[in-house]
Amino acid sequence: MRTVYVEELARHVGEEVLIRGWLFNKRSSGKVRFVIVRDGTGFVQGVVTPDADPETFELAEHLPQESSLKMWGTVRADPRAPGGYELSVRKIEPVHIPKDPFPIGLKEHGVGFLMDRRHLWIRMRRQVPLLRIRDSVLWAIRDFFRKRGFVATEAPILVGTAVEGTTTLFPLDYFDRTAYLSQSGQLYLEATCMALGKVYWIGPVFRAEKSKTRRHLTEFWMAEAEVAFLEHEGNLALQEDLVRHIVEFVVEDRRRELEALERDPETLLKEVREPFARVTYDEAVRIVRDHGVEMEHGDDFGAPAEDALSAHFGRPVFVERFPKEIKPFYMKRAPDDPSVALCADLIAPEGYGEIIGGSQRVDTEEELLEQLAEYNLPREPYEWYIDLRRYGSVPHSGFGLGVERTVAWIAGIRHIRETIPFPRMIDRLYP
């Protein structure tokens, strides 16, 4: 007899198989008992009749939610069943029967209650497909970069220098000095791209922003890339290709999970098929104001402004050429207008906010020293970074994609806290 996963049942119609999983729900209808079992790949309904093993018929009535079990039965197609297939059950054998009721019932619970039990909440019907979509997004990123000849590399989590200002750093004691949790691997990827040409990494980063919005986490994952000899226009083209690849990959790989979340895959594909929209910062400010959102020139885009841009374009939009004052020190200034940076933020459609930030980097020692002074940053911690401009510097560009915001957009989930297994927020450090 073959042991299979729920996602493989279509290949075994008419066969007796063994499913191993957990009891999600059960009900009775006359002399027939129905058990819904999940195994991490999907949910399957087991139909238990008096013809089954006598002990199994009794178990189907009394096993509590989240009992782990083995279930033997014959696969049959049934469009009315969850997933389109069900098992005519011959036998159920418990592996572990909980002594206490499972704390998360099949009813509505408050967010605080669920977050306190995140380690159990991730088993529920909506969370499982979400985490599988996250897995697919990460695979899509790796697939894209590998096919483009990028080399996967790493950046340290413990750093001694800031990337985007000191106000959002988490400091910690590091022997006889202060270290910080990294905001970004970018500065280090700039070094490795000078050795390897095209590099990327996917890893955790930390921002000590005191924000409680649905779009913010204090610990999240970034996919970052740096490319030698790549300038601003090529950087935007690379980002557009990456995002389109991610969406197409996930739609093909996780269509069932998207549909389980009532997310229309065709809507996603439509949003990325056309070339992405592009506006300058100045144009974007005018659009935001036209949509009735207050915004001063020189402000960064908050959620209402991003939502206005999202509604205006209905597809991903690059906002480029930001005022230099609101962007980090490492961004190259536009040759035709030194008051703006050669950078862009990519805003996702449907109100999901910024998913990518990127720029062409400063590539001469003189510019970098001038901009460090302009931002009142000390030179000493950045001496190694300045070295990159002293020895064979070239034009280069890169970007960082927020994994959780990308998952939220693709899955159609409004709050970012559900897109990572164990979210960290201002008020959340447990479990």
Secondary structure, 3 states (H helix, E strand, C coil): CEECCHHHHHHHCCCEEEEEEEEEEEEEECCEEEEEEECCCCEEEEEECCCCCHHHHHHHHHCCCCCEEEEEEEEEECCCCHHHEEEEEEEEEEEECCCCCCCCCCCCCCHHHHHHCHHHHCCCCCHHHHHHHHHHHHHHHHHHHHHCCCEECCCCCEECCCCCCHHHCEEEEECCEEEEECCCCHHHHHHHHHHHCEEEEEEEEECCCCCCCCCCCCEEEEEEEEEECCCHHHHHHHHHHHHHHHHHHHHHHCHHHHHHCCCCHHHHHHHHHCCCEEEEHHHHHHHHHHCCCCCCCCCCCCHHHHHHHHHHHCCCEEEECCEHHHCCCCECEECCEEEEECEEEEEECCCCEEEEEEEEECCCHHHHHHHHHHCCCCCHHHHHHHHHHHCCCCCEEEEEEEHHHHHHHHHCCCCHHHHCCCCEECCECCC
